[in-house]
Amino acid sequence: MVDVDPEGLLRHKIVATLDPHVATMRVLGKIAEAVVVQECNESILANRKWGMVARRGNALHWTLDQFQAIGTGLASTQRDHPTKYNPTDTQRDVLWVRKSNAKHELLEVVRGGNSGNIAGLQIKVSQDGFKYIYRSDVARGKYEVPLVYFDLSNDYYRLANAIYNEERDVRIGVDLVRGRDISPECHDLLESYYWVVLNLVSGKLSLNNLIKDELLFDAFKKDVQEQNLSKKIVVL
């Protein structure tokens, strides 16, 4: 976690596990939540595409333009939509709220009905879908919303075939969705972050190494200052 404290000091904390690869994927999962939300908020078409997946729909629709994507574990949600902030939510990493009234959440498509579950996405990033998804999440039917899998080792289709061969009650492409198929840009971004995050988690790279690049640090400061009402940043 990297942020600015009330005194304007740049602070960071990385919570690692005994397995740096597990910690890396957890960090990338949070990054994935942020980049999906960012893409939705920057592009009408992307918002329609991701919203369609969340609703378990089969067509892009303009009604999604009335809704804004938010991440249940993001600081921006804690700031702008505190009642929707829930970093421990085990079901939805991303959901959609109506822009004119955040109390109204996007619902899943229900055939022949007028109500449904709250639409959303659970997002996973992994290099081993069989170990971290197949053997636990999908096998147990754990999620009530679509699971988006960013397969950094290109194993989505092997995973999907294994599930299909066992005739599990999981609709491939609906309940289990490949992140790269929805947004190659998000996939490529997460892939590019892998070694940076792994080296940070394992201690081979420090945040000080990153901010030595003046262009990157200036961009970071601008982003943080915009979120913290132009507070001055002091780097220790």
C-alpha positions as CSV (number, residue, x, y, z in Angstrom):
1,M,0.0,0.0,0.0
2,V,1.4,3.4,-1.0
3,D,-0.3,6.6,0.2
4,V,0.2,9.9,1.8
5,D,-0.4,10.2,5.5
6,P,-2.2,13.3,7.1
7,E,1.2,15.0,7.5
8,G,1.8,14.7,3.7
9,L,4.5,12.0,4.1
10,L,4.9,9.3,1.5
11,R,4.4,5.9,3.3
12,H,4.4,2.4,2.1
13,K,3.8,-1.1,3.5
14,I,3.9,-4.4,1.8
15,V,2.3,-7.4,3.5
16,A,4.1,-10.5,2.3
17,T,3.5,-14.3,2.9
18,L,6.0,-17.1,3.1
19,D,5.5,-17.6,-0.6
20,P,6.4,-14.4,-2.5
21,H,4.5,-15.7,-5.6
22,V,1.2,-15.9,-3.5
23,A,1.8,-12.4,-2.2
24,T,2.5,-11.1,-5.7
25,M,-0.7,-12.5,-7.0
26,R,-2.7,-10.9,-4.2
27,V,-1.1,-7.6,-5.0
28,L,-1.8,-8.0,-8.7
29,G,-5.4,-8.9,-7.8
30,K,-5.9,-5.6,-6.1
31,I,-4.2,-3.9,-9.1
32,A,-6.6,-5.7,-11.4
33,E,-9.6,-4.4,-9.5
34,A,-8.2,-0.9,-9.9
35,V,-7.4,-1.1,-13.6
36,V,-10.8,-2.6,-14.5
37,V,-12.6,0.2,-12.6
38,Q,-10.3,2.8,-14.2
39,E,-10.9,1.4,-17.7
40,C,-14.7,1.4,-17.1
41,N,-14.7,5.0,-15.9
42,E,-12.5,6.2,-18.8
43,S,-14.3,4.4,-21.7
44,I,-18.1,4.1,-22.4
45,L,-17.5,1.0,-24.5
46,A,-15.3,-0.7,-21.9
47,N,-18.0,0.0,-19.2
48,R,-20.6,-1.6,-21.4
49,K,-18.4,-4.6,-22.0
50,W,-17.5,-5.2,-18.4
51,G,-21.0,-4.4,-17.2
52,M,-22.4,-6.9,-19.7
53,V,-20.2,-9.6,-18.2
54,A,-21.2,-8.7,-14.7
55,R,-24.9,-8.8,-15.6
56,R,-24.4,-12.2,-17.3
57,G,-25.9,-10.5,-20.4
58,N,-25.2,-11.2,-24.0
59,A,-25.4,-7.8,-25.6
60,L,-23.9,-4.3,-25.1
61,H,-26.5,-1.9,-23.9
62,W,-26.6,1.9,-23.5
63,T,-28.3,1.6,-20.1
64,L,-24.9,0.8,-18.6
65,D,-23.9,4.4,-19.4
66,Q,-26.1,5.4,-16.4
67,F,-23.9,3.3,-14.0
68,Q,-20.4,3.8,-12.7
69,A,-18.0,1.0,-11.8
70,I,-16.5,1.0,-8.3
71,G,-14.1,-1.3,-6.6
72,T,-15.3,-2.6,-3.2
73,G,-11.7,-2.4,-1.8
74,L,-10.4,0.8,-3.3
75,A,-9.6,3.9,-1.4
76,S,-11.5,6.0,-4.0
77,T,-14.7,4.0,-3.0
78,Q,-14.0,4.6,0.7
79,R,-13.8,8.3,-0.1
80,D,-16.6,8.7,-2.6
81,H,-19.0,5.9,-1.7
82,P,-18.2,4.9,1.9
83,T,-21.3,2.7,2.3
84,K,-20.1,0.5,-0.6
85,Y,-16.5,0.2,0.7
86,N,-15.9,-3.4,1.8
87,P,-12.3,-4.6,1.3
88,T,-13.2,-8.0,2.8
89,D,-16.1,-8.6,0.5
90,T,-15.7,-12.2,-0.6
91,Q,-18.1,-11.9,-3.5
92,R,-17.7,-8.7,-5.5
93,D,-14.4,-6.9,-6.2
94,V,-16.2,-4.6,-8.7
95,L,-19.9,-3.5,-8.8
96,W,-21.8,-0.7,-10.5
97,V,-23.9,2.1,-8.9
98,R,-26.2,4.5,-10.6
99,K,-24.6,7.8,-11.2
100,S,-27.7,9.8,-10.2
101,N,-28.3,7.7,-7.1
102,A,-25.5,5.4,-5.7
103,K,-28.1,3.5,-3.6
104,H,-29.3,1.8,-6.8
105,E,-26.9,-1.0,-7.9
106,L,-26.8,-2.7,-11.2
107,L,-28.6,-6.0,-11.2
108,E,-28.0,-9.3,-13.1
109,V,-30.2,-10.1,-16.1
110,V,-33.0,-12.4,-15.1
111,R,-35.0,-14.2,-17.7
112,G,-38.7,-13.7,-17.3
113,G,-38.3,-11.6,-14.1
114,N,-37.9,-8.1,-12.9
115,S,-35.4,-8.5,-10.1
116,G,-32.1,-10.3,-9.6
117,N,-28.9,-10.4,-7.7
118,I,-26.6,-7.5,-7.5
119,A,-24.3,-7.6,-10.6
120,G,-20.6,-7.7,-10.0
121,L,-17.2,-9.3,-10.8
122,Q,-14.8,-11.3,-8.7
123,I,-11.3,-10.9,-10.2
124,K,-8.4,-13.3,-10.0
125,V,-4.9,-13.1,-11.3
126,S,-2.7,-16.1,-11.4
127,Q,0.0,-18.1,-13.2
128,D,-1.5,-21.4,-12.0
129,G,-5.3,-21.5,-12.4
130,F,-5.5,-25.2,-11.5
131,K,-3.9,-24.6,-8.1
132,Y,-5.5,-21.3,-7.1
133,I,-8.9,-21.4,-8.9
134,Y,-9.9,-24.8,-10.1
135,R,-9.2,-26.7,-6.8
136,S,-11.0,-24.2,-4.7
137,D,-13.1,-21.4,-6.0
138,V,-14.7,-22.8,-9.1
139,A,-14.9,-26.4,-7.8
140,R,-17.0,-25.2,-4.9
141,G,-19.2,-22.9,-6.9
142,K,-17.9,-20.2,-4.4
143,Y,-19.0,-17.1,-6.2
144,E,-22.5,-15.8,-7.0
145,V,-21.1,-13.4,-9.6
146,P,-18.9,-14.1,-12.7
147,L,-15.2,-14.9,-11.9
148,V,-12.9,-13.0,-14.2
149,Y,-9.5,-14.8,-14.6
150,F,-6.4,-13.1,-15.9
151,D,-4.3,-16.1,-16.9
152,L,-0.7,-14.8,-16.9
153,S,0.5,-18.2,-18.0
154,N,-2.1,-18.7,-20.7
155,D,-3.9,-21.6,-19.0
156,Y,-7.5,-20.4,-19.1
157,Y,-8.6,-22.8,-21.9
158,R,-7.0,-25.8,-20.2
159,L,-8.7,-24.8,-17.0
160,A,-12.0,-24.3,-18.8
161,N,-11.8,-27.7,-20.6
162,A,-11.1,-29.5,-17.3
163,I,-14.2,-27.9,-15.7
164,Y,-16.2,-28.8,-18.8
165,N,-15.0,-32.4,-18.8
166,E,-16.2,-32.9,-15.3
167,E,-19.6,-31.4,-16.2
168,R,-19.6,-28.9,-13.4
169,D,-22.5,-26.5,-13.2
170,V,-20.3,-23.6,-14.5
171,R,-21.0,-21.9,-17.8
172,I,-17.7,-21.2,-19.5
173,G,-17.6,-17.6,-20.8
174,V,-20.4,-16.6,-18.4
175,D,-19.6,-17.8,-14.9
176,L,-15.9,-18.1,-15.7
177,V,-14.5,-15.5,-18.0
178,R,-11.1,-14.8,-19.4
179,G,-9.9,-11.3,-18.6
180,R,-7.8,-11.1,-21.7
181,D,-10.8,-11.7,-23.9
182,I,-12.6,-8.7,-22.4
183,S,-9.6,-6.4,-22.2
184,P,-6.3,-7.3,-23.7
185,E,-5.0,-3.9,-22.5
186,C,-5.8,-4.8,-18.8
187,H,-4.1,-8.2,-19.3
188,D,-1.0,-6.8,-20.8
189,L,-0.8,-4.2,-18.0
190,L,-1.0,-6.8,-15.3
191,E,1.5,-9.0,-17.1
192,S,3.9,-6.0,-17.3
193,Y,3.6,-5.4,-13.5
194,Y,4.4,-9.0,-12.5
195,W,8.2,-8.8,-12.2
196,V,8.0,-5.4,-10.6
197,V,5.6,-6.6,-7.9
198,L,7.5,-9.9,-7.3
199,N,10.7,-8.0,-6.8
200,L,9.1,-5.5,-4.4
201,V,7.5,-8.4,-2.4
202,S,10.8,-10.4,-2.3
203,G,12.8,-7.3,-1.3
204,K,14.9,-7.2,-4.5
205,L,13.5,-3.8,-5.4
206,S,12.4,-0.9,-3.2
207,L,10.0,1.9,-3.8
208,N,13.0,4.2,-3.6
209,N,14.3,2.5,-6.8
210,L,11.0,3.2,-8.5
211,I,10.8,6.9,-7.6
212,K,14.3,7.6,-8.8
213,D,12.7,7.9,-12.2
214,E,11.7,11.5,-12.1
215,L,9.0,11.2,-14.8
216,L,7.3,8.3,-13.0
217,F,7.6,10.0,-9.6
218,D,6.1,13.3,-11.0
219,A,3.2,11.3,-12.4
220,F,2.7,9.6,-9.1
221,K,2.8,12.8,-7.1
222,K,0.3,14.4,-9.4
223,D,-2.1,11.5,-9.0
224,V,-1.8,11.3,-5.2
225,Q,-2.1,15.1,-4.8
226,E,-5.3,15.1,-6.8
227,Q,-6.7,12.5,-4.4
228,N,-5.5,14.3,-1.3
229,L,-6.5,17.9,-2.2
230,S,-3.1,19.1,-3.3
231,K,-1.3,18.3,-0.1
232,K,2.5,18.7,-0.2
233,I,4.4,15.4,-0.4
234,V,7.5,14.8,1.7
235,V,9.6,11.8,0.7
236,L,11.6,10.0,3.4
